[in-house]
Amino acid sequence: MYSNSAQAFIFIPTALALVTSLLILFYISFTSNFFIQTHHLTFTHSTGYSTPLSSFNSTSHKQLNISFLGSIQQSVNTQSNIQSQRHMEFNGNYVNDNEVFHDRDDFMDNYKEMNRSLKIYVYPHQKGDPFSNVLLAVDFEPGGNYATESYFKKVLVMSHFITKDPSNADLFFLPFSIARLRHDPRVGIDGIKDFIKSYIFNISHEYPYWNRTNGADHFYVACHSIGRFAMEKAIDVKINAIQVVCSSSYFVSAYIPHKDASLPQIWPRLGDDLNLAPYKRDLCSTTNQEAGWPWRMIWKNKIPYKVNCFSWLLAKEAVLTHENLNKRGFHLCSRCYLCGEQAETVNHLFFLHCKVTDQLWQFFLKIKKINWVKSGSIKEVMKCWNRDGNAAKKEERWKIVPASIWWTVWKERNQRCFEDKQSSKQKMKMNCLAIYYFWCKQEMLDQTVDILTGCNLV
């Protein structure tokens, strides 16, 4: 006979194994039926008002509804049916069962509620105010490159979102126009910072709304690149207020993605149909060329897409050279990694003054026996780059040359900077030729070798 201790030694592990198995089966059965159908849940404050979970605000007293996925289907036939039903409603529409804000129907419900209930208070000003031209909406049809600011304000003040009662407001609009401040002779570029500082001081002392949130529920619109410096003397605006900017690339050092927003920029011309459907608009019309932007050389060039993007950054002079890093607050002792003689700027490194880069340009120019007067910037290079003959394929091959040089220079620069490795000038020429030849072959531009005839790597 077994002793009591022996019986306990056998019974306890067996019992633990059975309990563990039951828990695993219960977990599988429970979790396999989660999140199949959609329902509406409403969270109620102690005050009796209904508030959505995604829009909860301790200071808000508005009744809102939100769709929330969170029910359990009682029975399913097979595991394969479960997997398919998780992503399909009974009406056949796709449902994301993980995130509420990714679901189309929930988004539309919230959007309709926002469109119905959102209220914005615009700080009031009169026509007789000294800066009414800056603070009031224009009474004419806006135009020019920064028309978006004026259009936004003009449409906003006529919309159903506006409320005259600030106690009902969800957001507060700061109505100053950066573009109009820039052109106002009383302010100008140098005076914008002081104007914004004074304006915020005045509204924070005249009204109680700014001080309640320190500006977190306030917003302003800026389409001019000057706007990125305008808040330097009003730090609360820069850190807390919502910046609605026409191009976040203008505001790289100040743009906060989770707080700020981008507003599509428009530039209406006389004769343009403003009601033309988006899919009918010519996004690459000749007006881009008239405006001086070399979009064909950037986006129509037959090179890898990442190099197209890199060319765009070059044209904007936004590549992270020492010059641009210094502008962003990274203070470095600037020097060119290739020649070591001058500060590293975009135009120096990739085009104008670097002796090493210049040898790559001369390498290709001498092959085609071209005498070329250098332009003032990389954007100008893209606009005036000479074509090689009239044949379409020859033209496409010749357009690849600048990108080949720029990509070679950037890779060599990063290699010297981050890996402490240095290629000889001859090897850099070989790398550049290899990149050029590979891109031409990749795009099936035949007879690519003809441009390399008579090349000298010395």
Secondary structure, 3 states (H helix, E strand, C coil): CCCHHHHHHHHHHHHHHHHHHHHHHHHHHHHCCECCCEEEECEECCCCCEECCCCCCCCCCCCCCEEEECCECCCCCCHHHHHHHCCECCCCCECCCCCHHHCHHHHHHHHHHHHHHCCEEECCCCCCCCCHHHHCCCCCCCCCCCHHHHHHHHHHHCCCCECCCHHHCCEEECCCCHHHHHHCCCCHHHHHHHHHHHHHHHHHHHCCHHHHHCCCCEEEEECCCCHHHHCCCCHHHHHCCEEEECCHHHHCCCCCCCCCEECCCCCCCCCCCCCCCHHHCCCCCHHHHHCCCCHHHHHCCCCCHHHHHHHHHHHCCCCCCHHHHHHCCCCCCCCCCCCCCCCCCHHHHHCCCCHHHHHHHHHHHHHCCCCCCCCCCHHHHHHHCCCCCCCHHHHHHHHHHHHHHHHHHHHHHHHHHHCCCCCCHHHHHHHHHHHHHHHHHHCCCCCHHHHHCCCCCC
